[in-house]
């Protein structure tokens, strides 16, 4: 016997809408196993139905089942996970009743590694953006120190003050691409000062 949960699993949009026309609250209702139409649509990758349930029928994108899992926990493809997070606003940081995020649950299952990788990338990105905006991201200061040490050992000019000011300026600007810009700037400094030093007479050094 069909019901809204089975219809959602099968991607039968017309049937799902028929159930909702008489009982709108079914959009967030749980079956005897704690499953909701949203979980069903997400699990089976029916994105158009998922969008319809959330955008037009009041579906809760962060709705939890009996285990505390949101629809994101059921994602089996990166496309579904991206739709839930980037388009429909799912909170990837939510934890279930076991204290685990969707990324942790999916990674532990090891069935959908690309989905786990995508969600773990979101967590890493958040960690970078939430770090102290007044300090360079981890590794940048060490890289600069290393550059100066190499320069001194090789008797080359160290990274000049202009580049240091640029790096400090970028580090003080919170934003999505700050770390990437810093890395590019350090790379530029390496090429300018170490790999392609201007006016350095290498032959003269060899002749000494």
N, C-alpha and C positions, 0 to 999 in steps of 0.2 A: 504494500500500500504506500503510495507516494505521500510525501509531506513537504513542507517548505525546505527542510534541511536536505532531503534527498534531491529535490529540484535544484537547489543551489549547488550541490555537489555535481550534478549533471549539467549545469549551465543552462537550465531551462528557464530563461528569463521570463517568458510569458506566464509560465506556471507560478513562478515566484511572485510576480506582480499580482496575479490573481489571488493568491493567499493574502498578500498585504492589503489588497483592496477591501477585504472584509475584516482583517485583523492587523492593522498597521503596527501594533506592538510586537508582532512576530519578528520584525527585523532584528531585534536584539534578544530574542527569546532563546532559551537553551532547551535542547532535547534531554532525554533521560540520561544521556552520557555527558551533559554539560556543554555540548557542541552548539554553536550558533550558525545561522546562515552566513554570517561574515567569515567565520572560520572555514566553513565549507567552500565558499567561493574562492577564498585566498588559497586554500590548500590545493584546490584543483586548477588554479590558474585562470579563473574566469574573471578577467580584469574589468571588462565592460559591466558585468553584473555587479562586481564589487564597487565600482565607481557609482553605479546607480543606487545601490543600497545606502551608501554613505552620503553621497551628495544630494540625493533627491528624497530619501526615505528615512532620514534620521539615524542611520546606522552609526554606532560608536566604533571608530577605528581602533580604539584602545580597549575595547570590550574584552573582559577576561572570562575564560571558561572555568570549569570547576578546579582546574589545577593552577589557575592564575595566569595561564598563557593567553596572550593577545593574538589576533589574527597573524601578526608578523611571525610568531613562533611556528606557524604552519607553512611559511613560504618555502617553496621547493625550487624556485628559480630566482635569479637576480632581478629579472624583469618584474616579478611580483613584489619582491622586497623593495625595489626602487619606487614602484608605484605607491606602495603603502607609505613609505617614509617621505619621499620627495614630492609626491603629488597629493596624497591624502592626509599627510600630517601625522602618521603613526610615530609614537615615541619609542625609539629603539632602545632606550636606556631602562625601560621598565623591567622589573624582575618578577618572576613567577613565585609561587608558594615555596619553592625550593631555594629561593634567593638567587636565581640564575637569569641572565638576560637572554634574549633570543639568540644573540651571537654565540653565547656559551652553550646553550642547549643544542643548537644546530651543529656547532663545531664538535661537540662531544658525540653526537650521533654519527658524524663522518659520512653521511649520505649525500649532503649537498655542500661540498667544500667551498664552492664559489659564492654561495649565499653567505656562508659564515665569514668568508674573507671580506665581502662587501660590508657587512655589518661591523666587523672588527676595524675596518678602515674608518668608518664613521666615528667609532670610539676613539681611535688614535687622533683623528682630526680635531675632535672636541677637546682632547687633552692638550693639544698644541694651542688652540684658540683660547682656552681658559687659563693658560699659564700666565705668569706675570708679564704684562705688556711692556713693562719698563726694562726687562732684561731680554737679551737675545735668546732664541730657542736653544735647547740643549745641544752642545757640540760646537756652536759657533765660536764662542770664546776660546775653546780649546784649539779649534782650527786656526784662529788668528795667532795664538801663542806659538803653535807649531810652525806657522809660516815665518814668524819672526826668528825663531830658533834656527830654522833651515837657512834663512837669509844670512844670519850672522855667521853660521858655520861656513857658508859659501862665500862670505865677504860680499854679499849683494845687499842692495838697499832693502830695508825692512818696509812693511806696508806703511804708506805715508798717512799723515793726519787727515788728509782729505777723505780717504777711504774709510778711516775709522769714524769720521763724522757721519758719513753716509750710512754706515752700518748702524750707528747709534740712532740715527733718525728713523731708519726702517724698523728697528727693534722697538721703538717707542710708539709705532703705529699699529694698533691691533687690526688685523684683517686676515682674510682668507689666504693671501698669497705671501705673507710676510716672510715665512721661513724659506720659501722658494726663492724670493728676491734676494734674501741674505746669502743664500748659497751661490746664486749667480754672481753676486757682487764679490764674494770671496774668490770665486773662480777667476773672475776678471782681474782681481788683484794679483793672483798667482801668476797668471799669464803676463801681466804688465810688468811685474817686478821681479819675478823669478825666471820665467821661461823665456821672456823676450825683453831683457833689460836694455834700455836705451843708452847708447854711448859707452858700453862696457867693452874694453879691449881685451878679448880673450887671448889673442895671440901674444900680447905683451906679458900676460900672466904666465904663459907657457914658456916664454923665453927667459924668465927670471931664474 
